[in-house]
Amino acid sequence: MSLLSLPDELLVHIASQLPFADVISLHQVCSRWLDIVRSHAALQYKLELRVAGMIDNPASRQVPGERLRILREKEAAWRVLDLSDKRSLTLKHNPSGIYDLTGGTLLLGERRQGESFTGTDAVHTINLHSAFDDRAKQRASSLWSNIDLGKQVIDVGLAIQEHDLIAVVTYQYTNDAQLLASVDIHLLKHSTGQPHPAAAKSVLHFENIHYLPGHCSIMLEISGDTLCFLLNNYFPFINADPVTVVIYNWKTGEPKVKQKRSYSDPTIFNSFILLSPDTIVLPIIPTNTLEICQFSEELAASHEAAARSCAKQRRPSGIQDVPLLKTSCVLELPSLHPGALVLRMTCRCEPNPRGPPSSATHTDSAVPYYSDPEKAIMILHLHIRLPIGVTKVYTMIVHRYSLLKVMQEALERRCARKASTSSTTWSATPTGLTEEDVDIDEDEEMTDEPQTDEDAPRVPGAYFNPFGNQSGQHRQRRSSRSPGSHSQSDDNEDDGGMDDEDEPVRIAWEDWGPAVTRWFQDELPGTRWITTTCGQRFVRVRSDGRLRVYDFNRLAMRRYLHMRSLDGSPVGALPGEDILEEKYCEWSSAVAQDEEDVEYLDEVDEDEDIDDVLIVQRSRGIATSPGLQRRMRVVLGTTRIADPTAWEKTLESSLPYVETSVPVPDDYESALLDEDTIVGLKMDANGRHIQEVVLHRIGGPIA
């Protein structure tokens, strides 16, 4: 019996187990396979998920054909960016500064004492999809859920889709005179507000600290069984350890690893992202770098024996003596002008990575699919103080998988060097990443070579020195290197025979960044809110009155350009569309030197915040009319930003994207982004507090 003698149902089942590239190759095998792949919804859904950068929700109650319809409609709707399907929610409570948006849930804090500095009294959440239920119009106030623990709230973390979990950080004074407060993490089931049944300890005691409202910031993220907790305490003169990172297993209540940095400046880093459930990225402000740190269950297990032996010597604190966080890799960011100073870095990458399916404690049958965390983009805002006394904000975009790949390749080269017996010195090839190197789901998958899930970036289990030295003085950033230079501690030539593993791998910006990132000069009001990305999309409201959505999904972009060409209407042929092949921005009074090579010269509204800005574009398209409602721009080439007051060299970045913009439908200060919803924020007269949120659903309902 031959394979093709089997019924279609069995062939579809077999094909559904194949990797993406193999399913594509089935088109070319024979007409039978071509008909099967094209005509069966399960296989088409598998392909569409990969192109859209989504992963299936196996708990969904919808059949593959219905999921396929929803996915196609929503992806097409993002290209049009129709904001007409909306709901307005006027807030009935006085909002505080706490907010979050993830997994179809919007969270806002409540402050009951006006402009008091005591903090947040309670938190309110709303399911975005329920707000579009026609019956919800009559009961808008009942859509909000309220969680009030009777304590002041400092911050909140959400893991709705994976665990139905909300982690609420509170403080309560134990000594009012000394401002000594107990800081605790409450693990609650979001749907009920009760202690989470999967948590062995419903309350995790962090520490008793000297706490002054308004002088402390906390950030926490949840991934699988991991809860990462960051405390920046700005309490003057008293706190000796102003920056603390603790990584808990929230189910057992025990810390996995910790890191304390005893620096006088508590703003050495004030945010982080999770690359995986056991890998974290810290943006380090004094050195202008990204530190990638790893930890694992094995690391915590190896400490158990030592922990038991010194149990009697433990201090009476909520944090036990656990291993320190290890830095595996240091990625340099672009070199600053000698007189420029980074004041602040904030970052976000949504959604968070998920743990193994066995670790999930909740299933959501209403959502057919969700964004693939591995392909999600990280957004990094740098607030830079220039020598001329002006503060600018620059924004960097990079995929999570690109950072994982950079680290993985660097560690593999280190392991190869250690294993090599033929030479005592390492002549390393620079990282030299290109778009093709990190394009894990496009070029390779479109060939006949099989691409399995095992080909995706993985994090090796290697661990190195704790980051930061013990003297309290942070290491100064290395001088900038030319492209192609080796940057791993100069091979430790003068280390007296010290092993490589005593220092983390260090990679110069030129060796990893330009090909896999995209930089923008941003506007300060828009960077006040960090929940502006989801999956591979990024949204922002600009001062020109337009709302822009940036899509960094390269596979979807390539297919869209190809389909438009096949239809005889390539992107750039219609008014309001153009393909930007190269852009050069210079903030000076310079003039274009080679204008005969410029096919299309225009002062675009992208990244124009100051006078005397020269923007030279090489693009294909029809000049955009100011009256057009929808505009589209496909950016394929390199953006070069020459801002000598901020950067030592011209800032280059080449990550391609599609930008779609429409007029802002209302007076929004900013916009937030979830899977299929844009949330517009309308502020009060003082511009300090949210007065109304407007939900714009893209592509219709999910059911």
N, C-alpha and C positions, 0 to 999 in steps of 0.2 A: 504494500500500500504506500503510495507516494503522499507527500505532505499536502499537495493541492487536492487530493481526493477527500480530505477532511471537510466537513461542513463549515460554512462561513463563521458560525458562532465559535467554533474551536480555534479557527485561524485568528479571529479577532482577539480571543483570549491569549493566544500565544504571542501575537504582535504587541499586545499591551504590556507584556513583560520586558520588551526590548528597550534599550536606550533610545534617546531621541534621534540620534544620527542614523541608527539602524532602521527606525520606522521611516525616516525620510528616504533611505536607500531602497526600501521595499517598492517605492513608486517605479523604480527602474528594472525590477526583476521580470515582471510580466504583466499583461493586461489584467489578469485575475487579481493580483496583489494591488494593482493600481485602483481597481474598482473597490476593493475591500477597504483600503485606507481612506479613499475619498467618500465612501458612502456610509461608513459606520461612525456614529457619534462618539463612541468611546475613544477611538483612535484620533479623530479630529480634536477632541477635547484634550487629549494628551499632548498633541502638537501645539495647540493654542495656549495651553498653560505654560509651556516652555518658552514660547515666543513672548508671551506677556510678562514673564518673570514671576509667575505665580506657582503655588503648590496646592494640590487638591486637599480638601477637607474630607477624609474618609467617613466622618460621622454625619455628613450632610444627608438629608432625607430626599434630596432631589436626584432624579435619574440623570445619566450623562448628557442626554440630549438637552435637558433643561439647563444644566450647568453650562453647556456649550453656548446656548443662546444668550444667557446672561453675560457670559464672559465677552462674547463678540460685541454685544450691544454696548457694554460699558467701555471697552477699548475704543470703539468707534466714537463714542460720546466724548471721550477725553480729547480726541483730535478736534472736535467741533467746539468744545468748551461752552456748552449751553448751560447757563446759570438760572434758567427760568423755573426749574423745579426747586422751590425753596420753602422754608419754614422759618418764621421769626419767633424767637423766644425772649420775652422780656423778663429780666431777672427780678425775683421777688425778695431776694436777700442782698445784703451789702457785701459784695465780693472782696476777698482778700487777695494777696499776691500769689496764692497757690493755685496751680492749674495743671492739667494734663489732658492728653488726647491720645488714645490708643485702643485698638481692638473694638472700634465702634462705640466707645464710651468717652464722653466728655466729663471732666471733673473740674469743679470750681470750689474754692474755699469760701468760707463765710466769716466775716468779722462783725460782731454784734455791737461793738462799742465805738462806732464811727471811725475816727482817725487815731485810735489808741495804738500803742506799740506793743500790746501784749501778745499779738500774733493772731492765729486763726482759731476760731472756736469750734467749727464743724466743717464738714465737706459735703458737697452735693454732687451727685452724678446723674447722667441721663444717657439712655441708649439712643443713639442717633437714628437708628432705623425705626424705632417706635415713634419718634417724633413725626414721621411722615405718614403714620396711620391716620386715615380720615377720621376715625373716632377720637384721635388724640386732640383734635382741635377744640373739642368741648371740655377737655380735662387737662389742659396744658400744665397746670400746677402740679398735678399728680404724677407727671412723667419723671419728676426729679426724686431721687432717693436721697435720704439724709442719714449721715453717720455722725453721731455726737457721742464722744467718749467721756465728756465731762472734764477734759484736760485740754490744754493749749496744744495745737497742732503746728509742727514745724515743717513737715513735708510728707508727701504721699507717693507710693509706688504702686503700679498696677500690673497685673498679669491676668487679664480677664479671660482671653481665649484659651490659654493653656491650663489655668488653675482656678479661675473665678476668684482670684486673690486680690485683696487690697491691703497694702502694708502702710500703716499710719504711724508716723513718728511723733511722739508727744514729749512735752517736758512738764515737770511739776517740781516746784521749789521744795527742797528739804531743809534749807537754811536760808531764810529770807535775807538776813543781815549780810551774809556773805555771798548772796546770789548763787548759791549752790543748788543745782537742779539735777533731778534724775531724768535721764533721756532713755526712752523705751520705744520699742518697735512692736506695734500691735498687728498681729496677723489675723485678718478677718476674711470670711467668705463674703464676696461682694454682693451676691444676690440676697443674702439674709442679714448681713451686718453682724453675724455671730462669729465666735472664734472658729478659725478654719480647722476642719476635722483632720486634715493631713499634717498639721503642725503639732509636734509633740509638746512644744511650749507656745502657748498662744501669745505670750508677751516675752520679747527678748530684751533684757536689760543691757543697754550699751555701756554707759558709765554715768557717774556723778561728775558733772563738770560745772565750772563757773560760767554761767550763761546770762547774757544780757540780750533781750529781744532786739532784733535789728542788727546784732553784731555776730550773727552765726548763720551759716548756710549749710544745708544738708542736701545730698542727692543720693537716691537709691534706685537701682534697677534690678529686675528679676529675670532669670533665664534658667529654665529647668528647675533644679533644686538649689540653684545659686541665688543668693541675695547679696548684692554689692552695696556697701554703705560708705559714703564719704562725708566727713565732717570738716568744715572750715570754721574755726572759732576765732573771731576777731576781738575777743574780750581783752581789753587793754591790761598789760603789765602782769597778769596773773598766770594765764595758761602757758605752760612750758611746751606743750605739744599741740600746736594749733591745727595741724593737718593730720587726720587719721583716716585710713582706709581699712575697713574690716570686711571680709568676705565670709558670709555665713552659709551653711546648709540650713535653709529655713525650715525644712521638715524636721530635722533633729534638734535645731536650735543651737548647734555648736558652730563656732567659727572655724573656717578652713585655714585661712591665712590672714595676716594683718600687715600693716605698714604704718609706722609713725615717722613723721619728719619733724625734727626739732629745729625749725628755722624761725627766726623772728618774724618773717613775712608769711602770714597764713595764706597768701594768694599764690603760692608756688604752682598749684593747680587747683581748679575748683569745679572740674567736670570730668567725665570719662564716658567711654562707650564700651560695650561688650562685643568683641569679635566672635566669640563662641562662649558656651557656658563655662569654659575654663581659660579664657584669654581676655585681657582687658587692655584698653589703650588710654594712656594718661597724657594730655597735652601739658607739657612742662613749660611754664612761662619764662623763667630766667634763662633757659638754654634754647628756647625757641625750637623745641623738638617734640616728637611723639614717642613716648616710651611704650612698648608693647610688652606686657607682663603675662606670664603663664602660671597656672596653678592646676592642681588635679586632686582627685580623691586619694591617689597614691601618696601625694605629699602630706596630706592630712593624716593618712594611716601611718606613715613612717614616723610621725610625731607622737603617736599614742603612747609608746613605751616611755619616751622621755617625759611626756606630760604626766604620766602616772608616778614616775619617780620623783618629780618635783612638785607634786600636788600640795604638799604642806607649805611650800614656799611661795605659793601663788598669792598675789595681792588680792585683797577683798574687792575686786572689781568685776564688772560684767564681762570683761574681755579676758580670757585666759591667755596663758603664754603659748601662742601658736606660732608656726613658722612665718617668717617674713615673706612678703611678696617679692618675686624674682623678676628682674628685667631681662628679657631675652633679646630684644632688638631695639635700637634707637634710630628713628627716622628723622633726619634733619629737615627742617622747613626752610624756605628761601631766606637767604641772608638779608638782614635788615641794614638800612643805612646806619652808620655808626652813631648818629644822633637820635635815631628812632628808638622807641621803647614800647614793648607790648604791655598794655595795661591789663588785658583780660583775654581769656580764651574760653569759649563755650562751644559745646559739641552735642550732637544728637544723631542717632542712627535707629530708625524705626521701620519695622518692628524688631524687637529683641530676638536673638537666636533662641530656638527651642531646644529643650533637652530631648533625650530619646523618648519614643512614644510611651514607653512603660512608666516614665516619670510624670506624665500628665495626670492631673486629678480632675479634669473637667472636659466635657465634650460639648461643642456648640453645633447643633444640627441645623441651625438656620442659615449659616454662612456656607456657600458652596466651595469657596477657595479663599486663600489669603496670600499676601505678598511673601515671596521667598526671602527670608531674612538674610541669607548669604549674599543675595544680589542687591540688597538695600544700599542706599547711598548714605554716607556720613557727611554731615554738614559741620563745618568748623568756622566759627566767627573769630577773627582777630581784631581787637580794638587797639590801634596803634597811635601812640602820641608822637607827632612829628616834631622835628627840631624847630619848625616855625610856629609851634604852639597850637597846632590844630590836631584834632583827633579824627582819624579815618577808620572805617570798618571795612576789612576785606573778608570775603567768604570763600572758602575752599570746599569743593565737592569731590568725593572719592568713593568708590565702591568698597563695601566691606570685604569682598573676595579679593580685591586688589591688595589690600593691606595684608591679608592672610597669605597671599602668594608671595609678596615681597619678603615677609618674615620666613616663610617656609623655605624659599630658595636660599636665603642667607644662612639659615641654620644647616641646610643640607650641604652647602659649600664648606661650612665649618667642620661638619662631620667628615666630609671627604678629605679635608686637609689633615684632620687628626688621624684618619685611617691610612693615609698615604705613608709609605715607607721608602719611597724612591727619592724624596727630597726633604730637606729640613726647612725649606722656605716655601712660601705659598705665593705663586704668581696668579692672583685671583682675577678672574674676568669680572668687570663691573656689572652690576645688576642690569643697567641699560635697558630697562623695560620699554617695550613698545606696546602699541594698542593691540597688536596681534598676540603678544605674549600673555596678556591678561584676559583676552577675549575668549573665555573658557566655553562659551556656549554659542559661538557663531561660526567662525571660519572652520574650526575643526569639525563641527557637527554638520556642516554643509557638504563635507566630502564623503567618500565611500568608506573612510576609516571609522571603525566603531568608536564611539565615545560612551563610556560607561559612567555611572555615578561615582565610581571609584576614582575617576580622573579629576574630580573636583578638588579644590584646595583642601588640604588637611593640615592640622596643627601637630607637628611632631612633639613627642614628650620629652623635650630637653629643657633643663633648668639651669640658670646661671646665677651670678652674684646678685645679692639684694641691690636695688638701685639706691643711689644716694650714699655718701660716705658717712662715717660716724663722727666726723669733726663738726658737722653742722654747716659746713661751707659747701655750697653746691658747685659742682664742676662747671667751669666756664665752657661755653660752646666753642667748638673748634672753628678755626678760620675756614672760610669758604674754599672749596676745591673746584678745580676745573672739571668739566664733564669727563668721565672715564677714569678719574683718579680713584685710587683705593682708599677707603676710609675706615677700615677696621683697626683703629688704634695703631695704624702704621705697622701692622703685623706684629706688634709688641716686640719690636726689635731691641728695645732697651729695657725690657722687663726682667732681665736677669734670669731668663729661662722660665718665667711664669707661664703657666698653661693658658691657652686661649679662653677657657671657660671662666677665667677670673674677670673677664670684661664682657659686657654684652656686645653683640654685633652692632656696628654703627655704619649707617649708609647715608652718604651725602645726598642732598636734595636732587642734584643733577642726575644721579644714578637711579632714582626711583620715581620722582614726582611729575615732571612735565608731561609725560605721555598718558598718565592715568588720572590726572586731576583736571579740574576746571576752576578758575579763579574769577571772581567778580569784585568790583568795588561796590559796597552796599551802602544803604542808608540807615542811620542810627535807629529811627523808630521801628523799622522792620525787623531789626535784630533783637528787639526787646523780647520777642516771643521765639522760643526755640522749637516748638512742635510744628514746624513748617515743612517737614518731609515725611513721606511714607512710601516704602518700597523704593522705586527708582524715580519718583517724582518729587519736585520741590516747587512750592508756591510762594509768591510774595506780591505785595501791593506796592507799586512805585508812585513816586510823587507826581508823575505825569497823568495820574488818574486811571491807570490800566492795571489789571490783574494779570499776572503772568504765571503760567505753569511750565516748568522745565522738565522734560522727560529724558532721562539718561539711559534708557533701555536701547542699546545699540542694535540688538537683533530685531526688535520691533521697528526701529527706525529704518534699517536696511530693507526690510520687507515692505514697509510703507512706501519708500521711495521707488522700489522695484514695481509695485503694483500700480502706482500712479503713472509710471513710465509706460507700462503695458496698456493702460487705459487711454493713452494718448494725451494725458494732461499732467506732465511732470511737475513736481513742486518747483515753483518759480515762474510758471506760465500764467498763473492767475494773479489778479491784483491782491496785494496784501501778503504775498508769499515771496520768499527769496531763500537761496542757499548761500550761506556765508562761508567762503572757502578760506578766508584769512582776514584777521582784523588786527590793526595796530593802534593802540591808544597811548597818547603821550600827554601828560598834564604839564604843558609848558606853552610858550608862545611860538614854538617851532612851526614850520610850514612843510607841506609835502614836497619832497625832493624829486620824486619820480612819478609825476602824475600821469605821464603817458601810459604807464603800465596799469593804471587803475581803471577798471571797467565800470565801476559804479562807486561814486564818491558821495557820501551823505553823512551828515551829523546825526547819528542814531541816538535814541534816547537811552540806550543801554549804558550804564555805568557813567553817566554824566552828572556829576554833582558840583563841579566847580567851574570857574571860567577858564578860558584859554585852553580848551581841550581839543586836541586834534585827533580825529578818528578816521583812519584810512581803511576802507573795506574793499576786498576783492570778492565780489559776489555775483550771482546770476539771478536775475529776477526783474520784476517790474516795480518801478518806484512806488512806494506805499503812499496812499492818500490818507491824510489825517482823519478823514471822516469814516474810514472803514471800521466796522465793528470788530471783526476778527482778523487777526494777523498771525502769520506763521513764519517762523525762521528756522531753518535747519543749519546748524553750525557744525561744520565738518573739520575745519582747519584749526590752526594754532592761533590763539589769542596772545598778543604781546602787549603787556602793560608796562610802560616806561614811566615810573613815578620815582624820580631820584630822591625825593624827600622821604620815601618810605622804604625802598628796596635798594640794595647794593647793586643789583643787576636788573636788567629787563626781566619781568616776570612772565614766563611762558607756560601755557597749559593747553592741552589738546584733546581732552575728553569730549567726544561729540555729544550733541543733544539736540532735541527739538523744542523750540520755544513757541508756545501758543498764548496769545494775549487777547483780552477783550476789555472794554471799558468797565471800571468798577461799578457795580450796580447800586452802590450806596456809599455813605460816608464811612468807610472802613479805615481804621488805623492800620490794621494788619489782617492777615488771613492765616488760618491754621489748616492742616491737612490730615485726613484719615484715609482709609482704603478707597472709599468712593464718595467722600463728602468733603467739601470745602467749607470751612467755618469762618464767616466774616465777623470781625469784632468792631462794635460801635461803642465808643467810650463816652464818659460823662463830659461835662463842659470843661473840666480841668484836665482832661486827658489822662486821668490817673486810674480810674476803675472802669471795668466793663459794665456797660449799661444794658446792652442787648447783644445777643448772638443770633446770627442769621445762618441757617444751614442750607447749603446748595448741594443737592444730591445729583451726582453725575451718572447718567445712564439708566435711571429708573430703579424700581425695587429689586431686591435680591431674591424674591420668592414669587 
